[in-house]
Amino acid sequence: MVQIHLAWPDMRSVERSRLRYRVMIHATADVEGAERYWADMVGVDVSAFRKTTLKKHNPKTVRKNVGDGYRGCLVISVLQGAELYRRIEGWWYGIVGAVRPGDPSNRT
């Protein structure tokens, strides 16, 4: 999903320097490991990340996202990204509108 998300700015030739990254993760998880994981995924150094957002632990909540495989969430934002957002939204409306209910001819 991250690679697909990053394809949108690439299609519009948005400079990677306009992208901002932030990890959101529970405070009890491996924060440094998650930051390294996401940095490797997007091909940047960990120092390119904004300050990680730590979610407070609520002991009453039964969390399923625990263990070695839990790496939190990566938030990617684009500086001055309103025009890009409008274009992506338009593309999605076009894609979704092309798939009409009850018309299997446009599906494979």
Backbone as XML, in Angstrom:
<?xml version="1.0"?>
<chain id="A" units="angstrom">
  <residue number="1" name="MET">
    <atom name="N" x="0.818" y="-1.194" z="0.000"/>
    <atom name="CA" x="0.000" y="0.000" z="0.000"/>
    <atom name="C" x="0.866" y="1.264" z="0.000"/>
  </residue>
  <residue number="2" name="VAL">
    <atom name="N" x="1.971" y="1.211" z="0.725"/>
    <atom name="CA" x="2.846" y="2.391" z="0.783"/>
    <atom name="C" x="3.415" y="2.683" z="-0.601"/>
  </residue>
  <residue number="3" name="GLN">
    <atom name="N" x="3.847" y="1.645" z="-1.298"/>
    <atom name="CA" x="4.413" y="1.846" z="-2.637"/>
    <atom name="C" x="3.360" y="2.398" z="-3.599"/>
  </residue>
  <residue number="4" name="ILE">
    <atom name="N" x="2.124" y="1.936" z="-3.481"/>
    <atom name="CA" x="1.035" y="2.472" z="-4.313"/>
    <atom name="C" x="0.789" y="3.934" z="-3.964"/>
  </residue>
  <residue number="5" name="HIS">
    <atom name="N" x="0.786" y="4.240" z="-2.672"/>
    <atom name="CA" x="0.574" y="5.625" z="-2.243"/>
    <atom name="C" x="1.672" y="6.538" z="-2.796"/>
  </residue>
  <residue number="6" name="LEU">
    <atom name="N" x="2.904" y="6.065" z="-2.779"/>
    <atom name="CA" x="4.014" y="6.871" z="-3.280"/>
    <atom name="C" x="4.000" y="6.999" z="-4.800"/>
  </residue>
  <residue number="7" name="ALA">
    <atom name="N" x="3.286" y="6.118" z="-5.479"/>
    <atom name="CA" x="3.212" y="6.202" z="-6.946"/>
    <atom name="C" x="2.454" y="7.447" z="-7.393"/>
  </residue>
  <residue number="8" name="TRP">
    <atom name="N" x="1.485" y="7.913" z="-6.610"/>
    <atom name="CA" x="0.708" y="9.099" z="-6.997"/>
    <atom name="C" x="1.587" y="10.332" z="-7.155"/>
  </residue>
  <residue number="9" name="PRO">
    <atom name="N" x="2.393" y="10.704" z="-6.157"/>
    <atom name="CA" x="3.253" y="11.873" z="-6.375"/>
    <atom name="C" x="4.273" y="11.648" z="-7.493"/>
  </residue>
  <residue number="10" name="ASP">
    <atom name="N" x="4.749" y="10.401" z="-7.629"/>
    <atom name="CA" x="5.699" y="10.112" z="-8.704"/>
    <atom name="C" x="5.068" y="10.346" z="-10.079"/>
  </residue>
  <residue number="11" name="MET">
    <atom name="N" x="3.809" y="9.984" z="-10.224"/>
    <atom name="CA" x="3.123" y="10.170" z="-11.512"/>
    <atom name="C" x="2.991" y="11.644" z="-11.872"/>
  </residue>
  <residue number="12" name="ARG">
    <atom name="N" x="2.968" y="12.508" z="-10.875"/>
    <atom name="CA" x="2.846" y="13.946" z="-11.115"/>
    <atom name="C" x="4.192" y="14.648" z="-10.993"/>
  </residue>
  <residue number="13" name="SER">
    <atom name="N" x="5.276" y="13.883" z="-10.960"/>
    <atom name="CA" x="6.643" y="14.421" z="-10.867"/>
    <atom name="C" x="6.829" y="15.337" z="-9.651"/>
  </residue>
  <residue number="14" name="VAL">
    <atom name="N" x="6.212" y="14.963" z="-8.544"/>
    <atom name="CA" x="6.396" y="15.701" z="-7.292"/>
    <atom name="C" x="7.767" y="15.330" z="-6.730"/>
  </residue>
  <residue number="15" name="GLU">
    <atom name="N" x="8.572" y="16.334" z="-6.426"/>
    <atom name="CA" x="9.895" y="16.078" z="-5.880"/>
    <atom name="C" x="9.777" y="15.372" z="-4.538"/>
  </residue>
  <residue number="16" name="ARG">
    <atom name="N" x="10.613" y="14.372" z="-4.330"/>
    <atom name="CA" x="10.585" y="13.638" z="-3.062"/>
    <atom name="C" x="10.906" y="14.547" z="-1.880"/>
  </residue>
  <residue number="17" name="SER">
    <atom name="N" x="11.578" y="15.661" z="-2.129"/>
    <atom name="CA" x="11.896" y="16.591" z="-1.036"/>
    <atom name="C" x="10.632" y="17.236" z="-0.460"/>
  </residue>
  <residue number="18" name="ARG">
    <atom name="N" x="9.515" y="17.161" z="-1.184"/>
    <atom name="CA" x="8.247" y="17.709" z="-0.676"/>
    <atom name="C" x="7.485" y="16.719" z="0.198"/>
  </residue>
  <residue number="19" name="LEU">
    <atom name="N" x="7.955" y="15.475" z="0.267"/>
    <atom name="CA" x="7.275" y="14.463" z="1.070"/>
    <atom name="C" x="7.764" y="14.530" z="2.509"/>
  </residue>
  <residue number="20" name="ARG">
    <atom name="N" x="6.834" y="14.344" z="3.425"/>
    <atom name="CA" x="7.138" y="14.318" z="4.851"/>
    <atom name="C" x="6.613" y="13.002" z="5.414"/>
  </residue>
  <residue number="21" name="TYR">
    <atom name="N" x="7.391" y="12.411" z="6.302"/>
    <atom name="CA" x="7.056" y="11.104" z="6.873"/>
    <atom name="C" x="6.994" y="11.205" z="8.393"/>
  </residue>
  <residue number="22" name="ARG">
    <atom name="N" x="6.050" y="10.470" z="8.959"/>
    <atom name="CA" x="5.910" y="10.413" z="10.420"/>
    <atom name="C" x="5.368" y="9.034" z="10.781"/>
  </residue>
  <residue number="23" name="VAL">
    <atom name="N" x="5.925" y="8.453" z="11.825"/>
    <atom name="CA" x="5.456" y="7.167" z="12.332"/>
    <atom name="C" x="4.513" y="7.426" z="13.494"/>
  </residue>
  <residue number="24" name="MET">
    <atom name="N" x="3.411" y="6.708" z="13.506"/>
    <atom name="CA" x="2.486" y="6.725" z="14.647"/>
    <atom name="C" x="2.476" y="5.310" z="15.217"/>
  </residue>
  <residue number="25" name="ILE">
    <atom name="N" x="2.806" y="5.195" z="16.502"/>
    <atom name="CA" x="2.970" y="3.869" z="17.090"/>
    <atom name="C" x="2.676" y="3.925" z="18.584"/>
  </residue>
  <residue number="26" name="HIS">
    <atom name="N" x="2.296" y="2.805" z="19.148"/>
    <atom name="CA" x="2.063" y="2.741" z="20.589"/>
    <atom name="C" x="3.386" y="2.858" z="21.331"/>
  </residue>
  <residue number="27" name="ALA">
    <atom name="N" x="3.347" y="3.521" z="22.457"/>
    <atom name="CA" x="4.546" y="3.808" z="23.239"/>
    <atom name="C" x="5.240" y="2.538" z="23.720"/>
  </residue>
  <residue number="28" name="THR">
    <atom name="N" x="4.509" y="1.455" z="23.855"/>
    <atom name="CA" x="5.084" y="0.212" z="24.372"/>
    <atom name="C" x="5.737" y="-0.633" z="23.283"/>
  </residue>
  <residue number="29" name="ALA">
    <atom name="N" x="5.695" y="-0.194" z="22.034"/>
    <atom name="CA" x="6.259" y="-0.963" z="20.920"/>
    <atom name="C" x="7.717" y="-0.591" z="20.679"/>
  </residue>
  <residue number="30" name="ASP">
    <atom name="N" x="8.332" y="-1.254" z="19.727"/>
    <atom name="CA" x="9.723" y="-0.987" z="19.338"/>
    <atom name="C" x="9.736" y="0.204" z="18.378"/>
  </residue>
  <residue number="31" name="VAL">
    <atom name="N" x="9.835" y="1.397" z="18.925"/>
    <atom name="CA" x="9.742" y="2.634" z="18.141"/>
    <atom name="C" x="10.899" y="2.732" z="17.149"/>
  </residue>
  <residue number="32" name="GLU">
    <atom name="N" x="12.125" y="2.522" z="17.612"/>
    <atom name="CA" x="13.293" y="2.649" z="16.737"/>
    <atom name="C" x="13.239" y="1.618" z="15.607"/>
  </residue>
  <residue number="33" name="GLY">
    <atom name="N" x="12.829" y="0.399" z="15.938"/>
    <atom name="CA" x="12.709" y="-0.651" z="14.917"/>
    <atom name="C" x="11.671" y="-0.295" z="13.870"/>
  </residue>
  <residue number="34" name="ALA">
    <atom name="N" x="10.573" y="0.295" z="14.319"/>
    <atom name="CA" x="9.513" y="0.699" z="13.384"/>
    <atom name="C" x="10.000" y="1.826" z="12.482"/>
  </residue>
  <residue number="35" name="GLU">
    <atom name="N" x="10.722" y="2.775" z="13.044"/>
    <atom name="CA" x="11.250" y="3.875" z="12.235"/>
    <atom name="C" x="12.210" y="3.354" z="11.166"/>
  </residue>
  <residue number="36" name="ARG">
    <atom name="N" x="13.086" y="2.418" z="11.552"/>
    <atom name="CA" x="14.007" y="1.826" z="10.566"/>
    <atom name="C" x="13.244" y="1.068" z="9.485"/>
  </residue>
  <residue number="37" name="TYR">
    <atom name="N" x="12.226" y="0.315" z="9.887"/>
    <atom name="CA" x="11.421" y="-0.451" z="8.937"/>
    <atom name="C" x="10.800" y="0.469" z="7.888"/>
  </residue>
  <residue number="38" name="TRP">
    <atom name="N" x="10.129" y="1.531" z="8.333"/>
    <atom name="CA" x="9.453" y="2.444" z="7.409"/>
    <atom name="C" x="10.454" y="3.224" z="6.570"/>
  </residue>
  <residue number="39" name="ALA">
    <atom name="N" x="11.585" y="3.621" z="7.151"/>
    <atom name="CA" x="12.611" y="4.342" z="6.387"/>
    <atom name="C" x="13.140" y="3.462" z="5.255"/>
  </residue>
  <residue number="40" name="ASP">
    <atom name="N" x="13.377" y="2.190" z="5.552"/>
    <atom name="CA" x="13.824" y="1.261" z="4.510"/>
    <atom name="C" x="12.749" y="1.091" z="3.444"/>
  </residue>
  <residue number="41" name="MET">
    <atom name="N" x="11.501" y="1.034" z="3.877"/>
    <atom name="CA" x="10.385" y="0.835" z="2.944"/>
    <atom name="C" x="10.298" y="1.969" z="1.924"/>
  </residue>
  <residue number="42" name="VAL">
    <atom name="N" x="10.469" y="3.212" z="2.378"/>
    <atom name="CA" x="10.319" y="4.356" z="1.469"/>
    <atom name="C" x="11.648" y="4.836" z="0.896"/>
  </residue>
  <residue number="43" name="GLY">
    <atom name="N" x="12.754" y="4.238" z="1.345"/>
    <atom name="CA" x="14.049" y="4.561" z="0.784"/>
    <atom name="C" x="14.641" y="5.881" z="1.241"/>
  </residue>
  <residue number="44" name="VAL">
    <atom name="N" x="14.437" y="6.216" z="2.514"/>
    <atom name="CA" x="15.026" y="7.435" z="3.075"/>
    <atom name="C" x="15.758" y="7.075" z="4.365"/>
  </residue>
  <residue number="45" name="ASP">
    <atom name="N" x="16.543" y="8.010" z="4.852"/>
    <atom name="CA" x="17.213" y="7.832" z="6.130"/>
    <atom name="C" x="16.221" y="8.144" z="7.255"/>
  </residue>
  <residue number="46" name="VAL">
    <atom name="N" x="16.387" y="7.498" z="8.385"/>
    <atom name="CA" x="15.500" y="7.733" z="9.534"/>
    <atom name="C" x="15.493" y="9.211" z="9.920"/>
  </residue>
  <residue number="47" name="SER">
    <atom name="N" x="16.586" y="9.908" z="9.694"/>
    <atom name="CA" x="16.655" y="11.322" z="10.055"/>
    <atom name="C" x="15.690" y="12.181" z="9.234"/>
  </residue>
  <residue number="48" name="ALA">
    <atom name="N" x="15.170" y="11.650" z="8.121"/>
    <atom name="CA" x="14.212" y="12.390" z="7.295"/>
    <atom name="C" x="12.812" y="12.391" z="7.917"/>
  </residue>
  <residue number="49" name="PHE">
    <atom name="N" x="12.596" y="11.571" z="8.933"/>
    <atom name="CA" x="11.279" y="11.468" z="9.552"/>
    <atom name="C" x="11.036" y="12.622" z="10.524"/>
  </residue>
  <residue number="50" name="ARG">
    <atom name="N" x="9.791" y="13.028" z="10.600"/>
    <atom name="CA" x="9.370" y="13.987" z="11.618"/>
    <atom name="C" x="9.280" y="13.245" z="12.947"/>
  </residue>
  <residue number="51" name="LYS">
    <atom name="N" x="9.046" y="13.982" z="14.007"/>
    <atom name="CA" x="8.961" y="13.379" z="15.337"/>
    <atom name="C" x="7.855" y="12.321" z="15.364"/>
  </residue>
  <residue number="52" name="THR">
    <atom name="N" x="8.192" y="11.154" z="15.879"/>
    <atom name="CA" x="7.235" y="10.053" z="15.965"/>
    <atom name="C" x="6.131" y="10.386" z="16.960"/>
  </residue>
  <residue number="53" name="THR">
    <atom name="N" x="4.898" y="10.065" z="16.583"/>
    <atom name="CA" x="3.748" y="10.253" z="17.465"/>
    <atom name="C" x="3.550" y="8.972" z="18.257"/>
  </residue>
  <residue number="54" name="LEU">
    <atom name="N" x="3.644" y="9.084" z="19.577"/>
    <atom name="CA" x="3.459" y="7.928" z="20.448"/>
    <atom name="C" x="2.039" y="7.898" z="20.980"/>
  </residue>
  <residue number="55" name="LYS">
    <atom name="N" x="1.378" y="6.777" z="20.749"/>
    <atom name="CA" x="0.032" y="6.592" z="21.280"/>
    <atom name="C" x="0.161" y="6.072" z="22.706"/>
  </residue>
  <residue number="56" name="LYS">
    <atom name="N" x="-0.597" y="6.656" z="23.608"/>
    <atom name="CA" x="-0.544" y="6.240" z="25.008"/>
    <atom name="C" x="-1.192" y="4.874" z="25.171"/>
  </residue>
  <residue number="57" name="HIS">
    <atom name="N" x="-0.632" y="4.103" z="26.073"/>
    <atom name="CA" x="-1.137" y="2.760" z="26.340"/>
    <atom name="C" x="-2.356" y="2.839" z="27.248"/>
  </residue>
  <residue number="58" name="ASN">
    <atom name="N" x="-3.424" y="2.195" z="26.837"/>
    <atom name="CA" x="-4.630" y="2.097" z="27.650"/>
    <atom name="C" x="-4.777" y="0.628" z="28.055"/>
  </residue>
  <residue number="59" name="PRO">
    <atom name="N" x="-4.480" y="0.290" z="29.308"/>
    <atom name="CA" x="-4.496" y="-1.125" z="29.720"/>
    <atom name="C" x="-5.874" y="-1.779" z="29.619"/>
  </residue>
  <residue number="60" name="LYS">
    <atom name="N" x="-6.934" y="-1.005" z="29.521"/>
    <atom name="CA" x="-8.280" y="-1.587" z="29.411"/>
    <atom name="C" x="-8.570" y="-2.073" z="27.990"/>
  </residue>
  <residue number="61" name="THR">
    <atom name="N" x="-7.808" y="-1.588" z="27.016"/>
    <atom name="CA" x="-8.028" y="-1.957" z="25.628"/>
    <atom name="C" x="-7.272" y="-3.250" z="25.315"/>
  </residue>
  <residue number="62" name="VAL">
    <atom name="N" x="-7.957" y="-4.173" z="24.668"/>
    <atom name="CA" x="-7.306" y="-5.403" z="24.222"/>
    <atom name="C" x="-6.814" y="-5.171" z="22.802"/>
  </residue>
  <residue number="63" name="ARG">
    <atom name="N" x="-5.511" y="-4.925" z="22.674"/>
    <atom name="CA" x="-4.924" y="-4.635" z="21.371"/>
    <atom name="C" x="-4.536" y="-5.925" z="20.667"/>
  </residue>
  <residue number="64" name="LYS">
    <atom name="N" x="-4.778" y="-5.948" z="19.362"/>
    <atom name="CA" x="-4.367" y="-7.089" z="18.552"/>
    <atom name="C" x="-3.077" y="-6.784" z="17.802"/>
  </residue>
  <residue number="65" name="ASN">
    <atom name="N" x="-2.706" y="-5.511" z="17.727"/>
    <atom name="CA" x="-1.502" y="-5.114" z="17.004"/>
    <atom name="C" x="-0.318" y="-5.052" z="17.975"/>
  </residue>
  <residue number="66" name="VAL">
    <atom name="N" x="0.149" y="-6.230" z="18.362"/>
    <atom name="CA" x="1.266" y="-6.333" z="19.301"/>
    <atom name="C" x="2.273" y="-7.335" z="18.734"/>
  </residue>
  <residue number="67" name="GLY">
    <atom name="N" x="3.420" y="-7.422" z="19.352"/>
    <atom name="CA" x="4.411" y="-8.407" z="18.950"/>
    <atom name="C" x="5.464" y="-7.834" z="18.023"/>
  </residue>
  <residue number="68" name="ASP">
    <atom name="N" x="6.351" y="-8.717" z="17.573"/>
    <atom name="CA" x="7.478" y="-8.304" z="16.745"/>
    <atom name="C" x="7.057" y="-7.729" z="15.397"/>
  </residue>
  <residue number="69" name="GLY">
    <atom name="N" x="5.917" y="-8.142" z="14.884"/>
    <atom name="CA" x="5.472" y="-7.675" z="13.573"/>
    <atom name="C" x="4.780" y="-6.322" z="13.586"/>
  </residue>
  <residue number="70" name="TYR">
    <atom name="N" x="4.522" y="-5.770" z="14.765"/>
    <atom name="CA" x="3.818" y="-4.493" z="14.854"/>
    <atom name="C" x="4.783" y="-3.350" z="14.608"/>
  </residue>
  <residue number="71" name="ARG">
    <atom name="N" x="4.487" y="-2.528" z="13.617"/>
    <atom name="CA" x="5.363" y="-1.427" z="13.262"/>
    <atom name="C" x="4.633" y="-0.097" z="13.197"/>
  </residue>
  <residue number="72" name="GLY">
    <atom name="N" x="3.459" y="-0.018" z="13.762"/>
    <atom name="CA" x="2.710" y="1.227" z="13.767"/>
    <atom name="C" x="2.198" y="1.587" z="12.388"/>
  </residue>
  <residue number="73" name="CYS">
    <atom name="N" x="1.960" y="2.865" z="12.186"/>
    <atom name="CA" x="1.462" y="3.369" z="10.909"/>
    <atom name="C" x="2.414" y="4.437" z="10.392"/>
  </residue>
  <residue number="74" name="LEU">
    <atom name="N" x="2.541" y="4.495" z="9.082"/>
    <atom name="CA" x="3.347" y="5.531" z="8.460"/>
    <atom name="C" x="2.411" y="6.570" z="7.867"/>
  </residue>
  <residue number="75" name="VAL">
    <atom name="N" x="2.638" y="7.829" z="8.213"/>
    <atom name="CA" x="1.870" y="8.937" z="7.659"/>
    <atom name="C" x="2.772" y="9.641" z="6.649"/>
  </residue>
  <residue number="76" name="ILE">
    <atom name="N" x="2.262" y="9.793" z="5.423"/>
    <atom name="CA" x="3.007" y="10.486" z="4.378"/>
    <atom name="C" x="2.202" y="11.707" z="3.978"/>
  </residue>
  <residue number="77" name="SER">
    <atom name="N" x="2.841" y="12.863" z="4.019"/>
    <atom name="CA" x="2.161" y="14.080" z="3.589"/>
    <atom name="C" x="3.020" y="14.771" z="2.538"/>
  </residue>
  <residue number="78" name="VAL">
    <atom name="N" x="2.372" y="15.631" z="1.754"/>
    <atom name="CA" x="3.046" y="16.347" z="0.677"/>
    <atom name="C" x="2.920" y="17.838" z="0.948"/>
  </residue>
  <residue number="79" name="LEU">
    <atom name="N" x="4.050" y="18.525" z="0.999"/>
    <atom name="CA" x="4.007" y="19.973" z="1.163"/>
    <atom name="C" x="3.350" y="20.599" z="-0.058"/>
  </residue>
  <residue number="80" name="GLN">
    <atom name="N" x="2.473" y="21.555" z="0.179"/>
    <atom name="CA" x="1.732" y="22.227" z="-0.892"/>
    <atom name="C" x="1.059" y="21.187" z="-1.799"/>
  </residue>
  <residue number="81" name="GLY">
    <atom name="N" x="0.344" y="20.262" z="-1.169"/>
    <atom name="CA" x="-0.211" y="19.123" z="-1.880"/>
    <atom name="C" x="-1.668" y="19.236" z="-2.280"/>
  </residue>
  <residue number="82" name="ALA">
    <atom name="N" x="-2.291" y="20.408" z="-2.161"/>
    <atom name="CA" x="-3.724" y="20.529" z="-2.464"/>
    <atom name="C" x="-4.022" y="20.193" z="-3.917"/>
  </residue>
  <residue number="83" name="GLU">
    <atom name="N" x="-3.208" y="20.669" z="-4.834"/>
    <atom name="CA" x="-3.444" y="20.413" z="-6.262"/>
    <atom name="C" x="-3.291" y="18.919" z="-6.555"/>
  </residue>
  <residue number="84" name="LEU">
    <atom name="N" x="-2.286" y="18.293" z="-5.965"/>
    <atom name="CA" x="-2.096" y="16.852" z="-6.135"/>
    <atom name="C" x="-3.292" y="16.097" z="-5.567"/>
  </residue>
  <residue number="85" name="TYR">
    <atom name="N" x="-3.754" y="16.489" z="-4.393"/>
    <atom name="CA" x="-4.906" y="15.835" z="-3.770"/>
    <atom name="C" x="-6.134" y="15.910" z="-4.686"/>
  </residue>
  <residue number="86" name="ARG">
    <atom name="N" x="-6.395" y="17.085" z="-5.270"/>
    <atom name="CA" x="-7.555" y="17.238" z="-6.155"/>
    <atom name="C" x="-7.431" y="16.350" z="-7.390"/>
  </residue>
  <residue number="87" name="ARG">
    <atom name="N" x="-6.231" y="16.239" z="-7.922"/>
    <atom name="CA" x="-6.037" y="15.367" z="-9.089"/>
    <atom name="C" x="-6.265" y="13.903" z="-8.734"/>
  </residue>
  <residue number="88" name="ILE">
    <atom name="N" x="-5.706" y="13.465" z="-7.621"/>
    <atom name="CA" x="-5.889" y="12.074" z="-7.195"/>
    <atom name="C" x="-7.361" y="11.793" z="-6.940"/>
  </residue>
  <residue number="89" name="GLU">
    <atom name="N" x="-8.037" y="12.718" z="-6.289"/>
    <atom name="CA" x="-9.471" y="12.546" z="-6.033"/>
    <atom name="C" x="-10.233" y="12.418" z="-7.347"/>
  </residue>
  <residue number="90" name="GLY">
    <atom name="N" x="-9.892" y="13.226" z="-8.325"/>
    <atom name="CA" x="-10.542" y="13.134" z="-9.635"/>
    <atom name="C" x="-10.277" y="11.805" z="-10.315"/>
  </residue>
  <residue number="91" name="TRP">
    <atom name="N" x="-9.034" y="11.328" z="-10.239"/>
    <atom name="CA" x="-8.715" y="10.023" z="-10.826"/>
    <atom name="C" x="-9.534" y="8.923" z="-10.165"/>
  </residue>
  <residue number="92" name="TRP">
    <atom name="N" x="-9.631" y="8.966" z="-8.821"/>
    <atom name="CA" x="-10.395" y="7.941" z="-8.120"/>
    <atom name="C" x="-11.877" y="7.991" z="-8.496"/>
  </residue>
  <residue number="93" name="TYR">
    <atom name="N" x="-12.436" y="9.207" z="-8.618"/>
    <atom name="CA" x="-13.833" y="9.302" z="-9.058"/>
    <atom name="C" x="-13.991" y="8.677" z="-10.435"/>
  </residue>
  <residue number="94" name="GLY">
    <atom name="N" x="-13.031" y="8.908" z="-11.314"/>
    <atom name="CA" x="-13.081" y="8.316" z="-12.648"/>
    <atom name="C" x="-12.992" y="6.806" z="-12.611"/>
  </residue>
  <residue number="95" name="ILE">
    <atom name="N" x="-12.090" y="6.278" z="-11.798"/>
    <atom name="CA" x="-11.922" y="4.823" z="-11.689"/>
    <atom name="C" x="-13.184" y="4.182" z="-11.119"/>
  </residue>
  <residue number="96" name="VAL">
    <atom name="N" x="-13.668" y="4.739" z="-10.016"/>
    <atom name="CA" x="-14.850" y="4.170" z="-9.364"/>
    <atom name="C" x="-16.079" y="4.329" z="-10.253"/>
  </residue>
  <residue number="97" name="GLY">
    <atom name="N" x="-16.210" y="5.480" z="-10.912"/>
    <atom name="CA" x="-17.353" y="5.699" z="-11.801"/>
    <atom name="C" x="-17.355" y="4.774" z="-13.002"/>
  </residue>
  <residue number="98" name="ALA">
    <atom name="N" x="-16.172" y="4.311" z="-13.412"/>
    <atom name="CA" x="-16.087" y="3.407" z="-14.554"/>
    <atom name="C" x="-16.553" y="2.000" z="-14.207"/>
  </residue>
  <residue number="99" name="VAL">
    <atom name="N" x="-16.571" y="1.672" z="-12.945"/>
    <atom name="CA" x="-17.016" y="0.350" z="-12.512"/>
    <atom name="C" x="-18.457" y="0.481" z="-12.048"/>
  </residue>
  <residue number="100" name="ARG">
    <atom name="N" x="-19.364" y="0.274" z="-12.959"/>
    <atom name="CA" x="-20.793" y="0.429" z="-12.653"/>
    <atom name="C" x="-21.353" y="-0.884" z="-12.086"/>
  </residue>
  <residue number="101" name="PRO">
    <atom name="N" x="-22.175" y="-0.800" z="-11.054"/>
    <atom name="CA" x="-22.803" y="-2.015" z="-10.517"/>
    <atom name="C" x="-23.645" y="-2.697" z="-11.587"/>
  </residue>
  <residue number="102" name="GLY">
    <atom name="N" x="-23.561" y="-3.997" z="-11.625"/>
    <atom name="CA" x="-24.381" y="-4.756" z="-12.567"/>
    <atom name="C" x="-23.799" y="-4.807" z="-13.978"/>
  </residue>
  <residue number="103" name="ASP">
    <atom name="N" x="-22.618" y="-4.257" z="-14.184"/>
    <atom name="CA" x="-21.984" y="-4.268" z="-15.511"/>
    <atom name="C" x="-20.668" y="-5.026" z="-15.402"/>
  </residue>
  <residue number="104" name="PRO">
    <atom name="N" x="-20.706" y="-6.366" z="-15.532"/>
    <atom name="CA" x="-19.489" y="-7.150" z="-15.375"/>
    <atom name="C" x="-18.525" y="-7.016" z="-16.557"/>
  </residue>
  <residue number="105" name="SER">
    <atom name="N" x="-18.910" y="-6.335" z="-17.625"/>
    <atom name="CA" x="-18.041" y="-6.225" z="-18.799"/>
    <atom name="C" x="-16.764" y="-5.423" z="-18.517"/>
  </residue>
  <residue number="106" name="ASN">
    <atom name="N" x="-16.778" y="-4.575" z="-17.486"/>
    <atom name="CA" x="-15.601" y="-3.768" z="-17.208"/>
    <atom name="C" x="-14.763" y="-4.333" z="-16.059"/>
  </residue>
  <residue number="107" name="ARG">
    <atom name="N" x="-14.931" y="-5.621" z="-15.761"/>
    <atom name="CA" x="-14.140" y="-6.288" z="-14.730"/>
    <atom name="C" x="-13.486" y="-7.526" z="-15.329"/>
  </residue>
  <residue number="108" name="THR">
    <atom name="N" x="-12.332" y="-7.827" z="-14.826"/>
    <atom name="CA" x="-11.671" y="-9.040" z="-15.301"/>
    <atom name="C" x="-11.320" y="-9.925" z="-14.152"/>
  </residue>
</chain>
